[in-house]
Amino acid sequence: MSGAKSLLEAAEDKVMEQLSDAIKGYNSTAAFSCGGTVPIDIRSTTRYGDFTSAKTPITSPPVTIRWDDQDGDVAGKIQFPVPSGKENVLEKLVKSCQPATFGFGGGNVLDERIRKAGKLEASEFSTSFNPYDYGIVDAVSQALLPGIARPEGIDKVENGANAQHWGVVAELYKLNAYSAPSDKFKPHVDTPRGLTQFGSLVVCLPNPHEGGILRVAHKSVERFFDLGRNDSKTDSTIHWAAFYSDCEHEVLPVTSGHRITLTYQLYVSEHLGGVVHPTFPTADPKFYPLYQSLKEMLESPAFMKKGGTLGFHCVHQYAHTNNTANQRLPHALKGIDVVIFTIFKSLGLKTQVRPVLDQEFNEGELDWNDPEFDEEESEKSAKSLTRALPEFKEIVILGEEAGFEPQDFELAKHWGKYDIFEHVKWLDQGDQKNNEIAMAFPEWCGNEHETGWWYSFAAILVDVPPFSKRNLGED
């Protein structure tokens, strides 16, 4: 039995090692794209989604497009989804488009062997759709901005804006029409339109078509966005994808119908603010490159067969030792942190962001005066424990009554009931620069009185059921 157990442990360790390597390399090899959907609600009369209810997903009313002819006069108006009997208006829109060019050698080139599509310039049309209204720009900021907002050795942009306050500006660039039987755009890399442009956003309006899949690749990793896919024949959904400018991408041939998209240029700017829906994120976790790796890990019988707790120390810094952190987290997560959180949550697992005490707290409780004290075994046992506080709070002073280091009863007094987890499977080690002082206490060193400190991390904790009860259905 012990041999079988060691083999199982070795298999589990291998899975953890592979996943840890994938997470370490996320920012350099895989954090290059994100995507999602916004359902159309034909009964809606407002541009804005319902941000007031955590039980109601964000939806969009039908999208209106108005466009001009070559003389600058209004040529037509159309809604997406296209109402029955208005197909001729769609054909009129497509015919109003000019052949689309692409950037090459500092200029614009027209070559239908490379790109065959139609386009309207931003000055030639208007739309009722705004990506800011539905959390799309905020989702892009969370997923992509951390990868470019803190380049090594650079803290400020030219205008002096602090990198911590950077945000995303989405500028409407073009309307594109890719039509059957063969419109396409072969593999290419975009030409940046300015020093602060870092990527592109493609919004596909709901219109029946086949083909036209967007392939985005960075180094050895590639993603496929089927922007025309709907989950049912009666479903009308806006699909979107965003990616970095240095990514190779292509539009595969459209084999039927018309693929109508709005393209936006993405720029770094000072943060403009926005609202992230607490329960129904606009970004679809399945489009994150780590999704499949995490799902396969949980589907493996070699991984946490008896269940347990999976942990991840947040990579990005959050001011978490204050009472307002409970309102901001998990909604303020960004980069790899929001990716990890939303993937596990989408797989139906209980996922929380909680303050976790530094391991040194456990070591501070060792009983050095016990005659049977075994330092090595006690330290090993202490390090296997993880104390997760129930909520984020301001720094507190402990140990005043007894005049020595705080004990568990004092934690319960100030924080309420908290959890002690044994043998948490950590996906990362935790960066000391991301911890914050959680509590202070008096301590004595001989006759000298000093102040001691305990630190906490903001961490993501995932309850993993036993393998026999593991149902990875999506929320």
C-alpha positions as CSV (number, residue, x, y, z in Angstrom):
1,M,0.0,0.0,0.0
2,S,2.8,2.4,0.8
3,G,4.3,1.8,-2.6
4,A,1.0,2.6,-4.3
5,K,0.6,5.7,-2.1
6,S,4.1,6.9,-3.1
7,L,3.3,6.4,-6.8
8,L,0.1,8.4,-6.4
9,E,1.9,11.2,-4.6
10,A,4.6,11.2,-7.3
11,A,1.9,11.5,-10.0
12,E,0.2,14.3,-8.0
13,D,3.5,16.1,-7.6
14,K,4.1,15.9,-11.3
15,V,0.7,17.4,-12.1
16,M,1.4,20.2,-9.6
17,E,4.8,20.9,-11.1
18,Q,3.5,21.1,-14.6
19,L,0.8,23.5,-13.6
20,S,3.1,25.6,-11.6
21,D,5.4,25.9,-14.6
22,A,2.4,26.9,-16.8
23,I,1.5,29.6,-14.3
24,K,5.1,30.9,-14.0
25,G,5.2,31.2,-17.8
26,Y,1.7,32.7,-18.1
27,N,2.8,36.3,-18.5
28,S,5.5,35.5,-21.0
29,T,3.8,32.9,-23.2
30,A,0.1,32.8,-22.7
31,A,-1.4,36.0,-21.4
32,F,-1.9,37.4,-24.8
33,S,-5.6,37.2,-25.4
34,C,-9.0,37.1,-23.9
35,G,-12.6,37.0,-25.1
36,G,-16.2,36.6,-24.1
37,T,-19.9,37.2,-24.9
38,V,-22.7,39.7,-24.3
39,P,-26.2,38.3,-24.8
40,I,-28.7,40.4,-26.8
41,D,-32.0,41.1,-25.1
42,I,-34.5,42.4,-27.7
43,R,-36.8,43.7,-24.9
44,S,-34.1,45.9,-23.5
45,T,-34.4,49.7,-24.2
46,T,-31.2,50.9,-22.5
47,R,-27.6,50.7,-23.6
48,Y,-26.5,49.8,-20.1
49,G,-26.5,46.4,-18.5
50,D,-28.1,45.8,-15.1
51,F,-25.2,46.5,-12.8
52,T,-27.5,46.7,-9.8
53,S,-28.2,43.0,-9.4
54,A,-25.8,40.2,-8.8
55,K,-28.4,37.8,-10.1
56,T,-28.9,39.4,-13.5
57,P,-26.4,39.0,-16.3
58,I,-25.3,42.0,-18.4
59,T,-27.2,42.1,-21.7
60,S,-27.3,44.5,-24.6
61,P,-30.2,45.8,-26.6
62,P,-30.1,45.2,-30.4
63,V,-27.1,47.0,-31.9
64,T,-27.9,49.8,-34.4
65,I,-25.5,50.8,-37.3
66,R,-26.0,53.9,-39.4
67,W,-23.7,54.5,-42.4
68,D,-22.9,57.0,-45.1
69,D,-22.5,56.7,-48.8
70,Q,-19.4,57.9,-50.7
71,D,-20.9,61.4,-50.9
72,G,-21.2,61.6,-47.1
73,D,-25.0,61.3,-47.1
74,V,-26.8,58.9,-44.8
75,A,-27.2,55.7,-46.8
76,G,-28.9,53.4,-44.4
77,K,-29.7,52.1,-40.9
78,I,-29.7,48.5,-39.7
79,Q,-30.1,46.6,-36.5
80,F,-28.3,43.4,-35.3
81,P,-29.7,40.8,-35.1
82,V,-31.2,41.7,-38.5
83,P,-35.0,41.6,-38.3
84,S,-36.8,39.2,-40.6
85,G,-37.5,40.8,-43.9
86,K,-34.5,43.3,-43.6
87,E,-31.9,41.1,-45.3
88,N,-31.8,43.5,-48.2
89,V,-30.6,46.2,-45.9
90,L,-27.7,44.0,-44.8
91,E,-26.8,43.4,-48.4
92,K,-26.8,47.2,-48.9
93,L,-24.5,47.7,-46.0
94,V,-22.0,45.1,-47.3
95,K,-22.1,46.7,-50.8
96,S,-21.4,50.1,-49.2
97,C,-18.1,48.8,-47.9
98,Q,-14.8,49.5,-49.7
99,P,-12.1,46.8,-50.2
100,A,-10.1,46.5,-47.0
101,T,-6.4,47.1,-47.0
102,F,-3.7,46.0,-44.6
103,G,-0.6,47.7,-43.2
104,F,2.8,46.8,-44.8
105,G,6.1,48.6,-45.0
106,G,4.7,51.8,-43.4
107,G,1.8,52.0,-45.9
108,N,-1.6,50.5,-46.7
109,V,-1.7,47.7,-49.3
110,L,-4.7,46.2,-51.2
111,D,-4.1,42.5,-52.0
112,E,-7.1,40.2,-52.0
113,R,-4.8,37.2,-52.0
114,I,-3.8,38.2,-48.4
115,R,-7.0,40.0,-47.3
116,K,-10.4,39.9,-48.9
117,A,-13.0,41.9,-46.9
118,G,-15.0,45.1,-46.9
119,K,-14.5,48.0,-44.6
120,L,-16.0,51.3,-43.4
121,E,-13.9,53.9,-41.7
122,A,-14.9,55.1,-38.3
123,S,-15.9,58.5,-39.9
124,E,-18.3,56.7,-42.3
125,F,-20.6,55.0,-39.7
126,S,-21.9,55.2,-36.2
127,T,-23.0,52.6,-33.8
128,S,-25.1,52.3,-30.6
129,F,-22.7,49.7,-29.2
130,N,-20.1,50.9,-26.7
131,P,-17.7,48.3,-25.2
132,Y,-17.4,50.3,-22.0
133,D,-21.1,49.8,-21.2
134,Y,-20.8,46.0,-20.8
135,G,-17.6,45.5,-18.9
136,I,-15.6,44.5,-22.0
137,V,-12.9,47.2,-21.5
138,D,-12.7,46.4,-17.8
139,A,-12.3,42.7,-18.6
140,V,-9.5,43.6,-21.1
141,S,-7.8,45.8,-18.4
142,Q,-7.9,43.0,-15.9
143,A,-6.6,40.3,-18.2
144,L,-4.1,42.1,-20.5
145,L,-3.1,45.4,-19.0
146,P,-0.9,43.9,-16.2
147,G,1.3,42.2,-18.8
148,I,2.3,45.6,-20.4
149,A,1.7,48.2,-17.6
150,R,4.8,47.4,-15.6
151,P,7.7,46.8,-18.0
152,E,11.0,46.1,-16.3
153,G,12.6,49.3,-15.0
154,I,9.8,51.6,-16.2
155,D,7.5,53.1,-13.7
156,K,6.0,56.0,-15.6
157,V,4.8,56.8,-19.1
158,E,5.9,60.0,-20.9
159,N,3.1,62.2,-19.5
160,G,4.1,61.2,-15.9
161,A,1.1,58.9,-15.2
162,N,1.9,56.3,-12.6
163,A,1.7,52.8,-14.0
164,Q,-0.5,51.7,-11.1
165,H,-3.2,54.1,-12.4
166,W,-3.0,53.0,-16.1
167,G,-6.2,52.0,-17.8
168,V,-7.4,51.1,-21.3
169,V,-8.9,53.4,-24.0
170,A,-10.8,51.6,-26.8
171,E,-11.0,53.7,-30.0
172,L,-13.4,52.7,-32.7
173,Y,-11.4,52.0,-35.8
174,K,-13.3,50.2,-38.5
175,L,-16.4,48.2,-39.5
176,N,-15.4,45.1,-41.4
177,A,-17.5,42.7,-43.5
178,Y,-16.2,39.3,-44.4
179,S,-18.6,37.5,-46.8
180,A,-18.9,34.0,-48.3
181,P,-17.7,32.2,-50.1
182,S,-14.0,33.0,-49.4
183,D,-13.4,36.3,-47.6
184,K,-10.4,35.9,-45.3
185,F,-7.3,37.5,-43.8
186,K,-4.1,35.4,-43.9
187,P,-1.7,35.3,-40.9
188,H,-0.2,38.7,-40.1
189,V,0.9,41.0,-37.2
190,D,-0.8,44.4,-36.8
191,T,1.1,47.6,-37.3
192,P,0.7,49.7,-34.1
193,R,-1.0,53.0,-34.8
194,G,0.8,54.9,-32.0
195,L,3.4,54.6,-29.2
196,T,0.8,53.7,-26.6
197,Q,-1.3,51.2,-28.6
198,F,-0.9,47.7,-27.2
199,G,-3.6,45.6,-28.8
200,S,-6.9,45.3,-30.7
201,L,-10.5,44.5,-29.8
202,V,-12.8,42.7,-32.3
203,V,-16.5,42.7,-31.6
204,C,-18.6,40.4,-33.8
205,L,-22.2,41.5,-34.2
206,P,-24.9,38.7,-34.2
207,N,-25.5,37.6,-37.8
208,P,-25.7,34.0,-39.1
209,H,-22.5,32.9,-40.8
210,E,-20.1,30.0,-40.8
211,G,-16.3,30.1,-40.8
212,G,-14.5,33.3,-40.2
213,I,-12.9,31.9,-37.0
214,L,-10.2,34.2,-35.5
215,R,-6.9,32.5,-34.8
216,V,-4.5,34.3,-32.4
217,A,-1.0,33.0,-31.7
218,H,1.9,34.0,-29.5
219,K,5.1,32.0,-29.5
220,S,4.0,28.4,-29.4
221,V,0.5,29.0,-28.0
222,E,-2.6,29.7,-30.1
223,R,-6.2,30.4,-29.4
224,F,-9.3,30.0,-31.7
225,F,-12.3,32.4,-31.3
226,D,-15.4,31.2,-33.1
227,L,-17.0,34.6,-33.0
228,G,-20.1,33.4,-34.9
229,R,-21.0,30.5,-32.6
230,N,-24.3,30.7,-30.8
231,D,-25.4,28.1,-28.2
232,S,-28.8,27.7,-29.8
233,K,-30.6,28.8,-33.0
234,T,-32.7,31.3,-31.1
235,D,-29.8,32.8,-29.2
236,S,-28.4,36.1,-30.4
237,T,-25.1,36.9,-28.8
238,I,-22.3,39.5,-29.3
239,H,-18.9,37.8,-29.3
240,W,-15.6,39.6,-28.7
241,A,-11.9,38.9,-28.6
242,A,-8.9,41.1,-27.6
243,F,-5.2,40.4,-28.1
244,Y,-1.8,42.1,-28.1
245,S,-0.4,43.9,-31.1
246,D,2.6,41.6,-31.4
247,C,0.4,38.5,-31.8
248,E,0.1,36.8,-35.2
249,H,-3.6,36.4,-36.1
250,E,-5.8,35.5,-39.1
251,V,-9.4,35.3,-40.1
252,L,-10.2,31.9,-41.6
253,P,-12.4,31.9,-44.7
254,V,-16.1,32.6,-44.3
255,T,-18.0,29.8,-46.0
256,S,-21.6,31.2,-45.6
257,G,-23.3,34.4,-44.6
258,H,-21.7,37.7,-43.6
259,R,-19.3,38.2,-40.7
260,I,-19.8,41.8,-39.5
261,T,-17.3,43.1,-36.9
262,L,-16.4,46.3,-35.2
263,T,-12.6,46.8,-34.6
264,Y,-11.2,48.9,-31.8
265,Q,-7.6,50.0,-31.2
266,L,-6.5,49.6,-27.6
267,Y,-4.3,52.2,-25.9
268,V,-2.7,52.6,-22.5
269,S,-4.0,55.6,-20.7
270,E,-4.6,56.9,-17.2
271,H,-7.3,54.8,-15.6
272,L,-10.8,56.0,-16.4
273,G,-12.7,53.7,-14.0
274,G,-15.5,51.3,-14.7
275,V,-17.8,48.7,-13.3
276,V,-17.1,45.0,-13.2
277,H,-20.2,42.8,-12.8
278,P,-19.8,40.8,-9.6
279,T,-21.4,37.5,-10.7
280,F,-21.5,37.4,-14.5
281,P,-18.1,38.4,-15.8
282,T,-18.0,39.6,-19.5
283,A,-14.9,37.6,-20.2
284,D,-15.4,33.9,-20.8
285,P,-13.0,31.8,-18.7
286,K,-12.8,29.1,-21.5
287,F,-10.8,31.6,-23.6
288,Y,-8.0,31.9,-21.1
289,P,-5.0,29.8,-22.1
290,L,-4.8,28.2,-18.6
291,Y,-8.4,27.0,-18.7
292,Q,-7.7,23.6,-20.3
293,S,-4.6,23.0,-18.1
294,L,-6.5,23.6,-14.9
295,K,-9.5,21.5,-16.1
296,E,-7.3,18.6,-17.1
297,M,-5.6,18.8,-13.7
298,L,-8.9,18.5,-11.9
299,E,-10.0,15.7,-14.2
300,S,-7.0,13.6,-13.3
301,P,-7.5,10.9,-10.7
302,A,-3.9,11.4,-9.7
303,F,-4.6,14.9,-8.4
304,M,-6.0,15.4,-4.9
305,K,-7.9,12.1,-5.1
306,K,-9.3,12.5,-1.5
307,G,-10.0,16.2,-2.1
308,G,-8.7,19.2,-0.1
309,T,-7.8,22.8,-0.5
310,L,-5.9,24.3,-3.4
311,G,-4.2,27.7,-2.8
312,F,-2.7,30.5,-4.9
313,H,-1.0,33.6,-3.5
314,C,-2.2,36.6,-5.5
315,V,0.6,37.8,-7.7
316,H,-0.5,41.4,-7.9
317,Q,-0.5,43.8,-5.0
318,Y,-3.8,44.7,-3.4
319,A,-4.3,46.9,-0.3
320,H,-6.0,44.2,1.7
321,T,-5.4,45.1,5.3
322,N,-8.4,47.4,5.5
323,N,-12.2,47.0,5.8
324,T,-13.0,48.1,2.2
325,A,-11.1,45.2,0.7
326,N,-14.1,43.0,1.3
327,Q,-16.1,45.1,-1.2
328,R,-13.2,45.3,-3.7
329,L,-12.1,41.7,-3.8
330,P,-12.6,39.5,-5.8
331,H,-13.9,42.1,-8.3
332,A,-10.7,44.1,-8.3
333,L,-8.5,41.1,-9.2
334,K,-6.3,41.5,-12.3
335,G,-4.0,39.6,-14.5
336,I,-3.2,36.0,-13.6
337,D,-5.2,36.4,-10.3
338,V,-8.5,37.1,-12.1
339,V,-7.7,34.3,-14.5
340,I,-7.1,31.7,-11.7
341,F,-10.2,32.8,-9.8
342,T,-12.7,32.9,-12.7
343,I,-11.5,29.6,-14.1
344,F,-12.0,27.6,-10.9
345,K,-15.3,29.4,-10.2
346,S,-16.5,28.6,-13.8
347,L,-15.8,24.9,-13.1
348,G,-18.3,24.9,-10.2
349,L,-15.8,24.9,-7.4
350,K,-16.1,27.0,-4.2
351,T,-13.5,29.8,-4.8
352,Q,-12.7,32.6,-2.3
353,V,-10.2,35.4,-1.9
354,R,-9.2,35.5,1.8
355,P,-6.4,36.9,4.0
356,V,-3.9,34.1,4.8
357,L,-1.4,34.5,7.7
358,D,2.3,34.1,6.9
359,Q,3.7,30.7,7.8
360,E,5.9,32.4,10.4
361,F,2.8,32.7,12.6
362,N,2.6,28.9,12.9
363,E,6.3,28.7,13.8
364,G,5.8,31.4,16.5
365,E,3.5,29.0,18.4
366,L,6.1,26.2,18.8
367,D,6.6,25.1,22.4
368,W,10.3,25.4,22.8
369,N,10.1,24.5,26.6
370,D,8.5,21.1,26.1
371,P,11.1,18.4,27.1
372,E,9.8,16.2,24.3
373,F,10.0,19.0,21.8
374,D,11.3,17.9,18.4
375,E,12.3,21.1,16.5
376,E,12.5,19.5,13.0
377,E,9.2,17.6,13.3
378,S,7.4,20.6,14.9
379,E,8.5,23.0,12.3
380,K,7.4,20.6,9.6
381,S,4.0,20.2,11.3
382,A,3.6,24.0,11.7
383,K,4.4,24.6,8.1
384,S,1.6,22.2,7.0
385,L,-1.0,24.5,8.6
386,T,-2.7,27.5,6.9
387,R,-4.8,30.0,8.8
388,A,-7.3,31.8,6.7
389,L,-9.1,34.7,8.3
390,P,-12.8,35.1,7.6
391,E,-12.6,38.6,6.1
392,F,-10.2,41.4,5.4
393,K,-9.7,43.9,8.3
394,E,-7.5,46.8,9.3
395,I,-4.3,46.2,11.2
396,V,-5.0,45.2,14.9
397,I,-2.9,45.1,18.0
398,L,-2.8,41.7,19.7
399,G,-1.1,40.2,22.8
400,E,-1.7,43.2,25.0
401,E,-3.4,41.3,27.8
402,A,-0.7,38.6,28.2
403,G,2.3,40.6,27.0
404,F,3.5,37.8,24.6
405,E,3.0,36.7,21.1
406,P,-0.7,36.3,20.1
407,Q,-2.4,32.9,20.3
408,D,-5.3,31.4,18.5
409,F,-7.8,32.6,21.1
410,E,-6.8,36.2,20.4
411,L,-7.3,35.7,16.7
412,A,-10.8,34.4,17.3
413,K,-11.5,37.4,19.5
414,H,-10.6,40.0,16.9
415,W,-11.4,38.2,13.7
416,G,-14.2,35.8,14.6
417,K,-14.2,32.2,13.6
418,Y,-11.4,31.4,11.1
419,D,-10.2,28.3,9.3
420,I,-7.1,26.2,9.8
421,F,-6.3,24.2,6.7
422,E,-3.9,21.3,6.7
423,H,-1.7,20.5,3.8
424,V,-2.9,23.2,1.4
425,K,-1.7,22.5,-2.2
426,W,-0.1,25.8,-3.1
427,L,0.3,26.6,-6.8
428,D,3.0,29.2,-6.0
429,Q,5.3,30.2,-3.2
430,G,4.0,33.7,-2.6
431,D,6.1,36.9,-3.1
432,Q,7.1,38.6,0.2
433,K,6.6,42.0,-1.5
434,N,2.9,41.3,-1.6
435,N,2.3,40.6,2.1
436,E,1.1,43.3,4.5
437,I,1.2,43.8,8.2
438,A,-2.0,42.2,9.6
439,M,-1.3,42.5,13.3
440,A,1.2,44.0,15.8
441,F,2.0,42.7,19.3
442,P,4.4,43.5,22.2
443,E,7.3,41.1,22.8
444,W,10.2,41.1,25.2
445,C,13.8,40.5,24.3
446,G,15.5,40.2,27.7
447,N,14.5,43.5,29.5
448,E,13.8,45.3,26.2
449,H,10.3,45.8,24.9
450,E,9.9,45.5,21.2
451,T,7.0,45.4,18.7
452,G,6.5,42.2,16.7
453,W,4.6,41.8,13.5
454,W,2.6,39.1,11.7
455,Y,1.9,39.4,8.0
456,S,-0.9,38.3,5.7
457,F,-1.3,37.5,2.0
458,A,-4.3,37.9,-0.2
459,A,-4.8,34.4,-1.4
460,I,-7.2,32.4,-3.6
461,L,-8.5,29.3,-1.9
462,V,-10.3,26.6,-3.8
463,D,-12.3,23.7,-2.2
464,V,-11.5,20.6,-4.3
465,P,-14.0,17.7,-3.8
466,P,-12.8,14.1,-3.7
467,F,-12.3,12.7,-7.2
468,S,-15.3,10.4,-6.9
469,K,-17.5,13.5,-6.3
470,R,-15.8,15.9,-8.6
471,N,-18.3,17.3,-11.1
472,L,-16.7,20.0,-13.2
473,G,-19.9,21.4,-14.6
474,E,-19.8,25.1,-15.4
475,D,-21.8,27.7,-13.5
